[in-house]
């Protein structure tokens, strides 16, 4: 593998991480109740907390699936 190809892959991965971080930052600013929806399970006992965000994960999965399908539809057109 050539070093220039590896550099491009690393740069692309870094750009992808930057985009994901920006999206997460913007979502944090919107104060969405993800993780606190009905159906999200939280166990609290003393000094221990375990959160299982079932409904939040389902909503995120559906939204990302719709976005990905729209993007792929327009790329294949």
PQR file with spaces between the fields and no chain letter, atoms N, CA, C, O and H, PARSE charges and radii, in Angstrom:
ATOM       1  N    UNK     1       0.854   -1.176    0.000 -0.4000 1.5000
ATOM       2  CA   UNK     1       0.000    0.000    0.000 -0.0000 2.0000
ATOM       3  C    UNK     1       0.899    1.237    0.000  0.5500 1.7000
ATOM       4  O    UNK     1       1.825    1.360    0.802 -0.5500 1.4000
ATOM       5  N    UNK     2       0.602    2.118   -0.899 -0.4000 1.5000
ATOM       6  CA   UNK     2       1.391    3.339   -0.984 -0.0000 2.0000
ATOM       7  C    UNK     2       1.072    4.259    0.178  0.5500 1.7000
ATOM       8  O    UNK     2      -0.040    4.259    0.706 -0.5500 1.4000
ATOM       9  H    UNK     2      -0.150    2.018   -1.550  0.4000 1.0000
ATOM      10  N    UNK     3       2.046    5.026    0.559 -0.4000 1.5000
ATOM      11  CA   UNK     3       1.880    5.922    1.689 -0.0000 2.0000
ATOM      12  C    UNK     3       0.891    7.044    1.383  0.5500 1.7000
ATOM      13  O    UNK     3       0.179    7.500    2.278 -0.5500 1.4000
ATOM      14  H    UNK     3       2.949    5.026    0.130  0.4000 1.0000
ATOM      15  N    UNK     4       0.839    7.488    0.141 -0.4000 1.5000
ATOM      16  CA   UNK     4      -0.101    8.558   -0.210 -0.0000 2.0000
ATOM      17  C    UNK     4      -1.545    8.063   -0.121  0.5500 1.7000
ATOM      18  O    UNK     4      -2.436    8.821    0.263 -0.5500 1.4000
ATOM      19  H    UNK     4       1.417    7.118   -0.586  0.4000 1.0000
ATOM      20  N    UNK     5      -1.778    6.814   -0.470 -0.4000 1.5000
ATOM      21  CA   UNK     5      -3.120    6.246   -0.347 -0.0000 2.0000
ATOM      22  C    UNK     5      -3.520    6.143    1.119  0.5500 1.7000
ATOM      23  O    UNK     5      -4.656    6.451    1.481 -0.5500 1.4000
ATOM      24  H    UNK     5      -1.054    6.199   -0.782  0.4000 1.0000
ATOM      25  N    UNK     6      -2.602    5.717    1.948 -0.4000 1.5000
ATOM      26  CA   UNK     6      -2.867    5.628    3.377 -0.0000 2.0000
ATOM      27  C    UNK     6      -3.144    7.010    3.961  0.5500 1.7000
ATOM      28  O    UNK     6      -4.017    7.159    4.817 -0.5500 1.4000
ATOM      29  H    UNK     6      -1.680    5.467    1.655  0.4000 1.0000
ATOM      30  N    UNK     7      -2.417    8.009    3.509 -0.4000 1.5000
ATOM      31  CA   UNK     7      -2.636    9.375    3.985 -0.0000 2.0000
ATOM      32  C    UNK     7      -4.026    9.868    3.596  0.5500 1.7000
ATOM      33  O    UNK     7      -4.689   10.540    4.386 -0.5500 1.4000
ATOM      34  H    UNK     7      -1.708    7.888    2.814  0.4000 1.0000
ATOM      35  N    UNK     8      -4.463    9.546    2.405 -0.4000 1.5000
ATOM      36  CA   UNK     8      -5.812    9.938    1.973 -0.0000 2.0000
ATOM      37  C    UNK     8      -6.883    9.255    2.810  0.5500 1.7000
ATOM      38  O    UNK     8      -7.876    9.878    3.186 -0.5500 1.4000
ATOM      39  H    UNK     8      -3.924    9.001    1.763  0.4000 1.0000
ATOM      40  N    UNK     9      -6.682    7.988    3.100 -0.4000 1.5000
ATOM      41  CA   UNK     9      -7.657    7.251    3.903 -0.0000 2.0000
ATOM      42  C    UNK     9      -7.739    7.838    5.304  0.5500 1.7000
ATOM      43  O    UNK     9      -8.833    8.023    5.838 -0.5500 1.4000
ATOM      44  H    UNK     9      -5.875    7.482    2.795  0.4000 1.0000
ATOM      45  N    UNK    10      -6.600    8.128    5.897 -0.4000 1.5000
ATOM      46  CA   UNK    10      -6.583    8.707    7.245 -0.0000 2.0000
ATOM      47  C    UNK    10      -7.218   10.096    7.241  0.5500 1.7000
ATOM      48  O    UNK    10      -7.956   10.439    8.164 -0.5500 1.4000
ATOM      49  H    UNK    10      -5.711    7.978    5.464  0.4000 1.0000
ATOM      50  N    UNK    11      -6.939   10.891    6.219 -0.4000 1.5000
ATOM      51  CA   UNK    11      -7.533   12.223    6.122 -0.0000 2.0000
ATOM      52  C    UNK    11      -9.045   12.133    5.952  0.5500 1.7000
ATOM      53  O    UNK    11      -9.783   12.914    6.551 -0.5500 1.4000
ATOM      54  H    UNK    11      -6.339   10.612    5.469  0.4000 1.0000
ATOM      55  N    UNK    12      -9.504   11.200    5.152 -0.4000 1.5000
ATOM      56  CA   UNK    12     -10.939   11.015    4.958 -0.0000 2.0000
ATOM      57  C    UNK    12     -11.610   10.564    6.244  0.5500 1.7000
ATOM      58  O    UNK    12     -12.701   11.025    6.576 -0.5500 1.4000
ATOM      59  H    UNK    12      -8.905   10.566    4.665  0.4000 1.0000
ATOM      60  N    UNK    13     -10.962    9.668    6.962 -0.4000 1.5000
ATOM      61  CA   UNK    13     -11.499    9.203    8.235 -0.0000 2.0000
ATOM      62  C    UNK    13     -11.556   10.354    9.243  0.5500 1.7000
ATOM      63  O    UNK    13     -12.519   10.469   10.000 -0.5500 1.4000
ATOM      64  H    UNK    13     -10.075    9.293    6.692  0.4000 1.0000
ATOM      65  N    UNK    14     -10.540   11.192    9.252 -0.4000 1.5000
ATOM      66  CA   UNK    14     -10.529   12.352   10.139 -0.0000 2.0000
ATOM      67  C    UNK    14     -11.637   13.332    9.793  0.5500 1.7000
ATOM      68  O    UNK    14     -12.281   13.886   10.684 -0.5500 1.4000
ATOM      69  H    UNK    14      -9.757   11.098    8.637  0.4000 1.0000
ATOM      70  N    UNK    15     -11.859   13.547    8.511 -0.4000 1.5000
ATOM      71  CA   UNK    15     -12.938   14.429    8.078 -0.0000 2.0000
ATOM      72  C    UNK    15     -14.293   13.863    8.477  0.5500 1.7000
ATOM      73  O    UNK    15     -15.180   14.605    8.902 -0.5500 1.4000
ATOM      74  H    UNK    15     -11.336   13.097    7.787  0.4000 1.0000
ATOM      75  N    UNK    16     -14.452   12.568    8.344 -0.4000 1.5000
ATOM      76  CA   UNK    16     -15.698   11.923    8.749 -0.0000 2.0000
ATOM      77  C    UNK    16     -15.933   12.080   10.252  0.5500 1.7000
ATOM      78  O    UNK    16     -17.055   12.350   10.682 -0.5500 1.4000
ATOM      79  H    UNK    16     -13.732   11.966    8.000  0.4000 1.0000
ATOM      80  N    UNK    17     -14.886   11.912   11.043 -0.4000 1.5000
ATOM      81  CA   UNK    17     -15.007   12.100   12.490 -0.0000 2.0000
ATOM      82  C    UNK    17     -15.366   13.543   12.832  0.5500 1.7000
ATOM      83  O    UNK    17     -16.147   13.789   13.751 -0.5500 1.4000
ATOM      84  H    UNK    17     -13.975   11.693   10.694  0.4000 1.0000
ATOM      85  N    UNK    18     -14.806   14.483   12.107 -0.4000 1.5000
ATOM      86  CA   UNK    18     -15.111   15.891   12.336 -0.0000 2.0000
ATOM      87  C    UNK    18     -16.574   16.193   12.023  0.5500 1.7000
ATOM      88  O    UNK    18     -17.227   16.938   12.753 -0.5500 1.4000
ATOM      89  H    UNK    18     -14.171   14.283   11.361  0.4000 1.0000
ATOM      90  N    UNK    19     -17.079   15.624   10.956 -0.4000 1.5000
ATOM      91  CA   UNK    19     -18.484   15.824   10.588 -0.0000 2.0000
ATOM      92  C    UNK    19     -19.404   15.214   11.642  0.5500 1.7000
ATOM      93  O    UNK    19     -20.389   15.833   12.043 -0.5500 1.4000
ATOM      94  H    UNK    19     -16.548   15.019   10.363  0.4000 1.0000
ATOM      95  N    UNK    20     -19.086   14.012   12.086 -0.4000 1.5000
ATOM      96  CA   UNK    20     -19.902   13.359   13.113 -0.0000 2.0000
ATOM      97  C    UNK    20     -19.874   14.169   14.407  0.5500 1.7000
ATOM      98  O    UNK    20     -20.905   14.327   15.061 -0.5500 1.4000
ATOM      99  H    UNK    20     -18.285   13.509   11.760  0.4000 1.0000
ATOM     100  N    UNK    21     -18.713   14.678   14.776 -0.4000 1.5000
ATOM     101  CA   UNK    21     -18.604   15.491   15.991 -0.0000 2.0000
ATOM     102  C    UNK    21     -19.438   16.764   15.862  0.5500 1.7000
ATOM     103  O    UNK    21     -20.081   17.180   16.826 -0.5500 1.4000
ATOM     104  H    UNK    21     -17.875   14.550   14.244  0.4000 1.0000
ATOM     105  N    UNK    22     -19.433   17.375   14.703 -0.4000 1.5000
ATOM     106  CA   UNK    22     -20.246   18.570   14.483 -0.0000 2.0000
ATOM     107  C    UNK    22     -21.730   18.280   14.586  0.5500 1.7000
ATOM     108  O    UNK    22     -22.485   19.062   15.163 -0.5500 1.4000
ATOM     109  H    UNK    22     -18.910   17.038   13.920  0.4000 1.0000
ATOM     110  N    UNK    23     -22.142   17.166   14.031 -0.4000 1.5000
ATOM     111  CA   UNK    23     -23.555   16.780   14.113 -0.0000 2.0000
ATOM     112  C    UNK    23     -23.950   16.515   15.562  0.5500 1.7000
ATOM     113  O    UNK    23     -25.017   16.940   16.006 -0.5500 1.4000
ATOM     114  H    UNK    23     -21.529   16.530   13.563  0.4000 1.0000
ATOM     115  N    UNK    24     -23.099   15.819   16.291 -0.4000 1.5000
ATOM     116  CA   UNK    24     -23.391   15.555   17.700 -0.0000 2.0000
ATOM     117  C    UNK    24     -23.453   16.847   18.507  0.5500 1.7000
ATOM     118  O    UNK    24     -24.289   16.983   19.400 -0.5500 1.4000
ATOM     119  H    UNK    24     -22.233   15.474   15.931  0.4000 1.0000
ATOM     120  N    UNK    25     -22.578   17.787   18.199 -0.4000 1.5000
ATOM     121  CA   UNK    25     -22.597   19.075   18.893 -0.0000 2.0000
ATOM     122  C    UNK    25     -23.905   19.815   18.608  0.5500 1.7000
ATOM     123  O    UNK    25     -24.519   20.371   19.519 -0.5500 1.4000
ATOM     124  H    UNK    25     -21.899   17.677   17.474  0.4000 1.0000
ATOM     125  N    UNK    26     -24.323   19.819   17.356 -0.4000 1.5000
ATOM     126  CA   UNK    26     -25.575   20.499   17.006 -0.0000 2.0000
ATOM     127  C    UNK    26     -26.780   19.822   17.650  0.5500 1.7000
ATOM     128  O    UNK    26     -27.707   20.496   18.099 -0.5500 1.4000
ATOM     129  H    UNK    26     -23.825   19.368   16.617  0.4000 1.0000
ATOM     130  N    UNK    27     -26.769   18.507   17.697 -0.4000 1.5000
ATOM     131  CA   UNK    27     -27.867   17.797   18.353 -0.0000 2.0000
ATOM     132  C    UNK    27     -27.909   18.098   19.843  0.5500 1.7000
ATOM     133  O    UNK    27     -28.985   18.161   20.437 -0.5500 1.4000
ATOM     134  H    UNK    27     -26.016   17.960   17.333  0.4000 1.0000
ATOM     135  N    UNK    28     -26.752   18.281   20.442 -0.4000 1.5000
ATOM     136  CA   UNK    28     -26.706   18.627   21.862 -0.0000 2.0000
ATOM     137  C    UNK    28     -27.290   20.015   22.100  0.5500 1.7000
ATOM     138  O    UNK    28     -27.916   20.255   23.133 -0.5500 1.4000
ATOM     139  H    UNK    28     -25.877   18.229   19.959  0.4000 1.0000
ATOM     140  N    UNK    29     -27.093   20.916   21.168 -0.4000 1.5000
ATOM     141  CA   UNK    29     -27.612   22.272   21.313 -0.0000 2.0000
ATOM     142  C    UNK    29     -29.132   22.329   21.152  0.5500 1.7000
ATOM     143  O    UNK    29     -29.765   23.274   21.623 -0.5500 1.4000
ATOM     144  H    UNK    29     -26.585   20.720   20.329  0.4000 1.0000
ATOM     145  N    UNK    30     -29.724   21.332   20.495 -0.4000 1.5000
ATOM     146  CA   UNK    30     -31.170   21.321   20.277 -0.0000 2.0000
ATOM     147  C    UNK    30     -31.947   20.836   21.497  0.5500 1.7000
ATOM     148  O    UNK    30     -33.172   20.957   21.528 -0.5500 1.4000
ATOM     149  H    UNK    30     -29.210   20.564   20.113  0.4000 1.0000
ATOM     150  N    UNK    31     -31.273   20.299   22.486 -0.4000 1.5000
ATOM     151  CA   UNK    31     -31.899   19.780   23.705 -0.0000 2.0000
ATOM     152  C    UNK    31     -32.991   18.755   23.408  0.5500 1.7000
ATOM     153  O    UNK    31     -34.085   18.816   23.969 -0.5500 1.4000
ATOM     154  H    UNK    31     -30.278   20.202   22.460  0.4000 1.0000
ATOM     155  N    UNK    32     -32.684   17.824   22.527 -0.4000 1.5000
ATOM     156  CA   UNK    32     -33.619   16.735   22.255 -0.0000 2.0000
ATOM     157  C    UNK    32     -33.643   15.791   23.449  0.5500 1.7000
ATOM     158  O    UNK    32     -32.616   15.594   24.100 -0.5500 1.4000
ATOM     159  H    UNK    32     -31.795   17.774   22.071  0.4000 1.0000
ATOM     160  N    UNK    33     -34.791   15.208   23.744 -0.4000 1.5000
ATOM     161  CA   UNK    33     -34.881   14.346   24.930 -0.0000 2.0000
ATOM     162  C    UNK    33     -34.389   12.923   24.684  0.5500 1.7000
ATOM     163  O    UNK    33     -34.867   11.990   25.331 -0.5500 1.4000
ATOM     164  H    UNK    33     -35.625   15.368   23.215  0.4000 1.0000
ATOM     165  N    UNK    34     -33.444   12.738   23.765 -0.4000 1.5000
ATOM     166  CA   UNK    34     -32.955   11.392   23.500 -0.0000 2.0000
ATOM     167  C    UNK    34     -32.295   10.834   24.754  0.5500 1.7000
ATOM     168  O    UNK    34     -31.459   11.488   25.376 -0.5500 1.4000
ATOM     169  H    UNK    34     -33.056   13.495   23.240  0.4000 1.0000
ATOM     170  N    UNK    35     -32.678    9.636   25.107 -0.4000 1.5000
ATOM     171  CA   UNK    35     -32.189    9.014   26.326 -0.0000 2.0000
ATOM     172  C    UNK    35     -33.158    9.167   27.482  0.5500 1.7000
ATOM     173  O    UNK    35     -33.024    8.493   28.504 -0.5500 1.4000
ATOM     174  H    UNK    35     -33.357    9.104   24.601  0.4000 1.0000
ATOM     175  N    UNK    36     -34.135   10.051   27.326 -0.4000 1.5000
ATOM     176  CA   UNK    36     -35.133   10.270   28.373 -0.0000 2.0000
ATOM     177  C    UNK    36     -36.549   10.047   27.865  0.5500 1.7000
ATOM     178  O    UNK    36     -37.507   10.539   28.461 -0.5500 1.4000
ATOM     179  H    UNK    36     -34.244   10.599   26.496  0.4000 1.0000
ATOM     180  N    UNK    37     -36.685    9.321   26.789 -0.4000 1.5000
ATOM     181  CA   UNK    37     -38.005    9.063   26.224 -0.0000 2.0000
ATOM     182  C    UNK    37     -38.692    7.916   26.960  0.5500 1.7000
ATOM     183  O    UNK    37     -38.030    7.089   27.586 -0.5500 1.4000
ATOM     184  H    UNK    37     -35.907    8.921   26.305  0.4000 1.0000
ATOM     185  N    UNK    38     -40.029    7.870   26.883 -0.4000 1.5000
ATOM     186  CA   UNK    38     -40.717    6.708   27.454 -0.0000 2.0000
ATOM     187  C    UNK    38     -40.268    5.444   26.711  0.5500 1.7000
ATOM     188  O    UNK    38     -40.267    5.414   25.480 -0.5500 1.4000
ATOM     189  H    UNK    38     -40.567    8.542   26.375  0.4000 1.0000
ATOM     190  N    UNK    39     -39.902    4.446   27.428 -0.4000 1.5000
ATOM     191  CA   UNK    39     -39.381    3.226   26.822 -0.0000 2.0000
ATOM     192  C    UNK    39     -37.880    3.097   26.980  0.5500 1.7000
ATOM     193  O    UNK    39     -37.326    2.017   26.775 -0.5500 1.4000
ATOM     194  H    UNK    39     -39.903    4.470   28.428  0.4000 1.0000
ATOM     195  N    UNK    40     -37.217    4.179   27.340 -0.4000 1.5000
ATOM     196  CA   UNK    40     -35.799    4.120   27.669 -0.0000 2.0000
ATOM     197  C    UNK    40     -35.681    3.664   29.121  0.5500 1.7000
ATOM     198  O    UNK    40     -36.318    4.225   30.012 -0.5500 1.4000
ATOM     199  H    UNK    40     -37.667    5.056   27.507  0.4000 1.0000
ATOM     200  N    UNK    41     -34.878    2.663   29.342 -0.4000 1.5000
ATOM     201  CA   UNK    41     -34.797    2.041   30.662 -0.0000 2.0000
ATOM     202  C    UNK    41     -33.579    2.576   31.410  0.5500 1.7000
ATOM     203  O    UNK    41     -32.478    2.643   30.864 -0.5500 1.4000
ATOM     204  H    UNK    41     -34.361    2.206   28.618  0.4000 1.0000
ATOM     205  N    UNK    42     -33.796    2.953   32.664 -0.4000 1.5000
ATOM     206  CA   UNK    42     -32.697    3.395   33.529 -0.0000 2.0000
ATOM     207  C    UNK    42     -32.793    2.673   34.861  0.5500 1.7000
ATOM     208  O    UNK    42     -33.849    2.627   35.492 -0.5500 1.4000
ATOM     209  H    UNK    42     -34.691    2.898   33.107  0.4000 1.0000
ATOM     210  N    UNK    43     -31.679    2.117   35.266 -0.4000 1.5000
ATOM     211  CA   UNK    43     -31.578    1.483   36.580 -0.0000 2.0000
ATOM     212  C    UNK    43     -30.660    2.332   37.442  0.5500 1.7000
ATOM     213  O    UNK    43     -29.533    2.632   37.048 -0.5500 1.4000
ATOM     214  H    UNK    43     -30.821    2.153   34.753  0.4000 1.0000
ATOM     215  N    UNK    44     -31.138    2.718   38.612 -0.4000 1.5000
ATOM     216  CA   UNK    44     -30.311    3.474   39.552 -0.0000 2.0000
ATOM     217  C    UNK    44     -30.344    2.762   40.892  0.5500 1.7000
ATOM     218  O    UNK    44     -31.405    2.571   41.485 -0.5500 1.4000
ATOM     219  H    UNK    44     -32.053    2.474   38.932  0.4000 1.0000
ATOM     220  N    UNK    45     -29.183    2.380   41.350 -0.4000 1.5000
ATOM     221  CA   UNK    45     -29.063    1.758   42.668 -0.0000 2.0000
ATOM     222  C    UNK    45     -27.813    2.298   43.332  0.5500 1.7000
ATOM     223  O    UNK    45     -26.693    1.940   42.966 -0.5500 1.4000
ATOM     224  H    UNK    45     -28.321    2.536   40.868  0.4000 1.0000
ATOM     225  N    UNK    46     -28.010    3.137   44.282 -0.4000 1.5000
ATOM     226  CA   UNK    46     -26.876    3.688   45.014 -0.0000 2.0000
ATOM     227  C    UNK    46     -25.943    4.469   44.110  0.5500 1.7000
ATOM     228  O    UNK    46     -26.311    5.509   43.565 -0.5500 1.4000
ATOM     229  H    UNK    46     -28.920    3.428   44.579  0.4000 1.0000
ATOM     230  N    UNK    47     -24.745    3.962   43.958 -0.4000 1.5000
ATOM     231  CA   UNK    47     -23.716    4.636   43.177 -0.0000 2.0000
ATOM     232  C    UNK    47     -23.641    4.106   41.745  0.5500 1.7000
ATOM     233  O    UNK    47     -22.717    4.458   41.011 -0.5500 1.4000
ATOM     234  H    UNK    47     -24.446    3.116   44.400  0.4000 1.0000
ATOM     235  N    UNK    48     -24.585    3.274   41.339 -0.4000 1.5000
ATOM     236  CA   UNK    48     -24.554    2.616   40.035 -0.0000 2.0000
ATOM     237  C    UNK    48     -25.756    3.047   39.204  0.5500 1.7000
ATOM     238  O    UNK    48     -26.886    3.054   39.692 -0.5500 1.4000
ATOM     239  H    UNK    48     -25.336    2.988   41.935  0.4000 1.0000
ATOM     240  N    UNK    49     -25.508    3.404   37.953 -0.4000 1.5000
ATOM     241  CA   UNK    49     -26.579    3.752   37.018 -0.0000 2.0000
ATOM     242  C    UNK    49     -26.333    3.016   35.708  0.5500 1.7000
ATOM     243  O    UNK    49     -25.225    3.027   35.171 -0.5500 1.4000
ATOM     244  H    UNK    49     -24.590    3.398   37.556  0.4000 1.0000
ATOM     245  N    UNK    50     -27.376    2.381   35.206 -0.4000 1.5000
ATOM     246  CA   UNK    50     -27.302    1.691   33.919 -0.0000 2.0000
ATOM     247  C    UNK    50     -28.452    2.191   33.051  0.5500 1.7000
ATOM     248  O    UNK    50     -29.617    2.089   33.436 -0.5500 1.4000
ATOM     249  H    UNK    50     -28.276    2.372   35.642  0.4000 1.0000
ATOM     250  N    UNK    51     -28.124    2.728   31.885 -0.4000 1.5000
ATOM     251  CA   UNK    51     -29.141    3.254   30.977 -0.0000 2.0000
ATOM     252  C    UNK    51     -29.189    2.401   29.713  0.5500 1.7000
ATOM     253  O    UNK    51     -28.155    2.084   29.126 -0.5500 1.4000
ATOM     254  H    UNK    51     -27.177    2.810   31.572  0.4000 1.0000
ATOM     255  N    UNK    52     -30.403    2.034   29.303 -0.4000 1.5000
ATOM     256  CA   UNK    52     -30.621    1.268   28.077 -0.0000 2.0000
ATOM     257  C    UNK    52     -31.627    2.055   27.234  0.5500 1.7000
ATOM     258  O    UNK    52     -32.835    1.905   27.418 -0.5500 1.4000
ATOM     259  H    UNK    52     -31.243    2.292   29.780  0.4000 1.0000
ATOM     260  N    UNK    53     -31.141    2.891   26.311 -0.4000 1.5000
ATOM     261  CA   UNK    53     -32.040    3.760   25.537 -0.0000 2.0000
ATOM     262  C    UNK    53     -32.672    3.033   24.344  0.5500 1.7000
ATOM     263  O    UNK    53     -32.257    3.235   23.203 -0.5500 1.4000
ATOM     264  H    UNK    53     -30.160    3.012   26.162  0.4000 1.0000
ATOM     265  N    UNK    54     -33.653    2.205   24.603 -0.4000 1.5000
ATOM     266  CA   UNK    54     -34.266    1.405   23.541 -0.0000 2.0000
ATOM     267  C    UNK    54     -35.003    2.267   22.517  0.5500 1.7000
ATOM     268  O    UNK    54     -34.754    2.152   21.317 -0.5500 1.4000
ATOM     269  H    UNK    54     -33.990    2.040   25.530  0.4000 1.0000
ATOM     270  N    UNK    55     -35.897    3.117   22.978 -0.4000 1.5000
ATOM     271  CA   UNK    55     -36.709    3.927   22.062 -0.0000 2.0000
ATOM     272  C    UNK    55     -35.847    4.965   21.352  0.5500 1.7000
ATOM     273  O    UNK    55     -36.029    5.215   20.160 -0.5500 1.4000
ATOM     274  H    UNK    55     -36.100    3.210   23.952  0.4000 1.0000
ATOM     275  N    UNK    56     -34.924    5.557   22.068 -0.4000 1.5000
ATOM     276  CA   UNK    56     -34.031    6.536   21.438 -0.0000 2.0000
ATOM     277  C    UNK    56     -33.210    5.881   20.331  0.5500 1.7000
ATOM     278  O    UNK    56     -33.032    6.463   19.261 -0.5500 1.4000
ATOM     279  H    UNK    56     -34.776    5.354   23.035  0.4000 1.0000
ATOM     280  N    UNK    57     -32.714    4.684   20.582 -0.4000 1.5000
ATOM     281  CA   UNK    57     -31.946    3.963   19.563 -0.0000 2.0000
ATOM     282  C    UNK    57     -32.805    3.633   18.352  0.5500 1.7000
ATOM     283  O    UNK    57     -32.343    3.715   17.214 -0.5500 1.4000
ATOM     284  H    UNK    57     -32.858    4.211   21.451  0.4000 1.0000
ATOM     285  N    UNK    58     -34.041    3.263   18.597 -0.4000 1.5000
ATOM     286  CA   UNK    58     -34.954    2.948   17.503 -0.0000 2.0000
ATOM     287  C    UNK    58     -35.228    4.183   16.647  0.5500 1.7000
ATOM     288  O    UNK    58     -35.229    4.101   15.419 -0.5500 1.4000
ATOM     289  H    UNK    58     -34.416    3.197   19.522  0.4000 1.0000
ATOM     290  N    UNK    59     -35.458    5.312   17.287 -0.4000 1.5000
ATOM     291  CA   UNK    59     -35.723    6.552   16.548 -0.0000 2.0000
ATOM     292  C    UNK    59     -34.504    6.968   15.733  0.5500 1.7000
ATOM     293  O    UNK    59     -34.637    7.345   14.569 -0.5500 1.4000
ATOM     294  H    UNK    59     -35.457    5.378   18.285  0.4000 1.0000
ATOM     295  N    UNK    60     -33.335    6.905   16.326 -0.4000 1.5000
ATOM     296  CA   UNK    60     -32.108    7.263   15.608 -0.0000 2.0000
ATOM     297  C    UNK    60     -31.894    6.329   14.423  0.5500 1.7000
ATOM     298  O    UNK    60     -31.492    6.773   13.348 -0.5500 1.4000
ATOM     299  H    UNK    60     -33.227    6.599   17.272  0.4000 1.0000
ATOM     300  N    UNK    61     -32.157    5.053   14.608 -0.4000 1.5000
ATOM     301  CA   UNK    61     -31.993    4.084   13.531 -0.0000 2.0000
ATOM     302  C    UNK    61     -32.936    4.371   12.368  0.5500 1.7000
ATOM     303  O    UNK    61     -32.527    4.313   11.209 -0.5500 1.4000
ATOM     304  H    UNK    61     -32.484    4.692   15.481  0.4000 1.0000
ATOM     305  N    UNK    62     -34.179    4.678   12.666 -0.4000 1.5000
ATOM     306  CA   UNK    62     -35.153    4.971   11.607 -0.0000 2.0000
ATOM     307  C    UNK    62     -34.766    6.242   10.860  0.5500 1.7000
ATOM     308  O    UNK    62     -34.820    6.280    9.630 -0.5500 1.4000
ATOM     309  H    UNK    62     -34.512    4.726   13.608  0.4000 1.0000
ATOM     310  N    UNK    63     -34.380    7.272   11.587 -0.4000 1.5000
ATOM     311  CA   UNK    63     -34.007    8.540   10.945 -0.0000 2.0000
ATOM     312  C    UNK    63     -32.777    8.348   10.056  0.5500 1.7000
ATOM     313  O    UNK    63     -32.755    8.828    8.923 -0.5500 1.4000
ATOM     314  H    UNK    63     -34.336    7.241   12.586  0.4000 1.0000
ATOM     315  N    UNK    64     -31.767    7.659   10.553 -0.4000 1.5000
ATOM     316  CA   UNK    64     -30.568    7.435    9.745 -0.0000 2.0000
ATOM     317  C    UNK    64     -30.850    6.551    8.535  0.5500 1.7000
ATOM     318  O    UNK    64     -30.255    6.749    7.476 -0.5500 1.4000
ATOM     319  H    UNK    64     -31.785    7.269   11.474  0.4000 1.0000
ATOM     320  N    UNK    65     -31.745    5.583    8.676 -0.4000 1.5000
ATOM     321  CA   UNK    65     -32.113    4.737    7.542 -0.0000 2.0000
ATOM     322  C    UNK    65     -32.809    5.545    6.459  0.5500 1.7000
ATOM     323  O    UNK    65     -32.522    5.374    5.274 -0.5500 1.4000
ATOM     324  H    UNK    65     -32.228    5.422    9.536  0.4000 1.0000
ATOM     325  N    UNK    66     -33.712    6.416    6.853 -0.4000 1.5000
ATOM     326  CA   UNK    66     -34.410    7.258    5.878 -0.0000 2.0000
ATOM     327  C    UNK    66     -33.421    8.190    5.175  0.5500 1.7000
ATOM     328  O    UNK    66     -33.468    8.340    3.954 -0.5500 1.4000
ATOM     329  H    UNK    66     -33.945    6.555    7.816  0.4000 1.0000
ATOM     330  N    UNK    67     -32.537    8.808    5.934 -0.4000 1.5000
ATOM     331  CA   UNK    67     -31.546    9.717    5.337 -0.0000 2.0000
ATOM     332  C    UNK    67     -30.640    8.966    4.372  0.5500 1.7000
ATOM     333  O    UNK    67     -30.374    9.443    3.269 -0.5500 1.4000
ATOM     334  H    UNK    67     -32.499    8.687    6.926  0.4000 1.0000
ATOM     335  N    UNK    68     -30.169    7.803    4.777 -0.4000 1.5000
ATOM     336  CA   UNK    68     -29.292    7.016    3.910 -0.0000 2.0000
ATOM     337  C    UNK    68     -30.012    6.573    2.643  0.5500 1.7000
ATOM     338  O    UNK    68     -29.425    6.601    1.561 -0.5500 1.4000
ATOM     339  H    UNK    68     -30.385    7.415    5.674  0.4000 1.0000
ATOM     340  N    UNK    69     -31.262    6.169    2.757 -0.4000 1.5000
ATOM     341  CA   UNK    69     -32.019    5.770    1.570 -0.0000 2.0000
ATOM     342  C    UNK    69     -32.233    6.937    0.617  0.5500 1.7000
ATOM     343  O    UNK    69     -32.176    6.761   -0.600 -0.5500 1.4000
ATOM     344  H    UNK    69     -31.739    6.147    3.636  0.4000 1.0000
ATOM     345  N    UNK    70     -32.477    8.118    1.151 -0.4000 1.5000
ATOM     346  CA   UNK    70     -32.644    9.296    0.294 -0.0000 2.0000
ATOM     347  C    UNK    70     -31.338    9.623   -0.425  0.5500 1.7000
ATOM     348  O    UNK    70     -31.337    9.896   -1.625 -0.5500 1.4000
ATOM     349  H    UNK    70     -32.524    8.261    2.140  0.4000 1.0000
ATOM     350  N    UNK    71     -30.234    9.595    0.306 -0.4000 1.5000
ATOM     351  CA   UNK    71     -28.932    9.890   -0.305 -0.0000 2.0000
ATOM     352  C    UNK    71     -28.602    8.863   -1.382  0.5500 1.7000
ATOM     353  O    UNK    71     -28.170    9.229   -2.475 -0.5500 1.4000
ATOM     354  H    UNK    71     -30.235    9.373    1.281  0.4000 1.0000
ATOM     355  N    UNK    72     -28.799    7.593   -1.084 -0.4000 1.5000
ATOM     356  CA   UNK    72     -28.503    6.556   -2.074 -0.0000 2.0000
ATOM     357  C    UNK    72     -29.435    6.626   -3.274  0.5500 1.7000
ATOM     358  O    UNK    72     -29.027    6.307   -4.391 -0.5500 1.4000
ATOM     359  H    UNK    72     -29.150    7.296   -0.196  0.4000 1.0000
ATOM     360  N    UNK    73     -30.664    7.035   -3.064 -0.4000 1.5000
ATOM     361  CA   UNK    73     -31.598    7.185   -4.176 -0.0000 2.0000
ATOM     362  C    UNK    73     -31.093    8.244   -5.154  0.5500 1.7000
ATOM     363  O    UNK    73     -31.115    8.042   -6.368 -0.5500 1.4000
ATOM     364  H    UNK    73     -30.995    7.295   -2.156  0.4000 1.0000
ATOM     365  N    UNK    74     -30.640    9.370   -4.617 -0.4000 1.5000
ATOM     366  CA   UNK    74     -30.177   10.441   -5.486 -0.0000 2.0000
ATOM     367  C    UNK    74     -28.807   10.143   -6.095  0.5500 1.7000
ATOM     368  O    UNK    74     -28.496   10.646   -7.174 -0.5500 1.4000
ATOM     369  H    UNK    74     -30.622    9.535   -3.630  0.4000 1.0000
ATOM     370  N    UNK    75     -27.994    9.344   -5.432 -0.4000 1.5000
ATOM     371  CA   UNK    75     -26.699    8.982   -6.002 -0.0000 2.0000
ATOM     372  C    UNK    75     -26.848    7.967   -7.133  0.5500 1.7000
ATOM     373  O    UNK    75     -26.049    7.965   -8.069 -0.5500 1.4000
ATOM     374  H    UNK    75     -28.247    8.936   -4.555  0.4000 1.0000
ATOM     375  N    UNK    76     -27.851    7.118   -7.056 -0.4000 1.5000
ATOM     376  CA   UNK    76     -28.059    6.097   -8.084 -0.0000 2.0000
ATOM     377  C    UNK    76     -28.922    6.577   -9.236  0.5500 1.7000
ATOM     378  O    UNK    76     -29.095    5.856  -10.219 -0.5500 1.4000
ATOM     379  H    UNK    76     -28.500    7.120   -6.296  0.4000 1.0000
ATOM     380  N    UNK    77     -29.454    7.758   -9.136 -0.4000 1.5000
ATOM     381  CA   UNK    77     -30.351    8.273  -10.163 -0.0000 2.0000
ATOM     382  C    UNK    77     -29.601    8.662  -11.410  0.5500 1.7000
ATOM     383  O    UNK    77     -30.209    9.118  -12.379 -0.5500 1.4000
ATOM     384  H    UNK    77     -29.313    8.344   -8.338  0.4000 1.0000
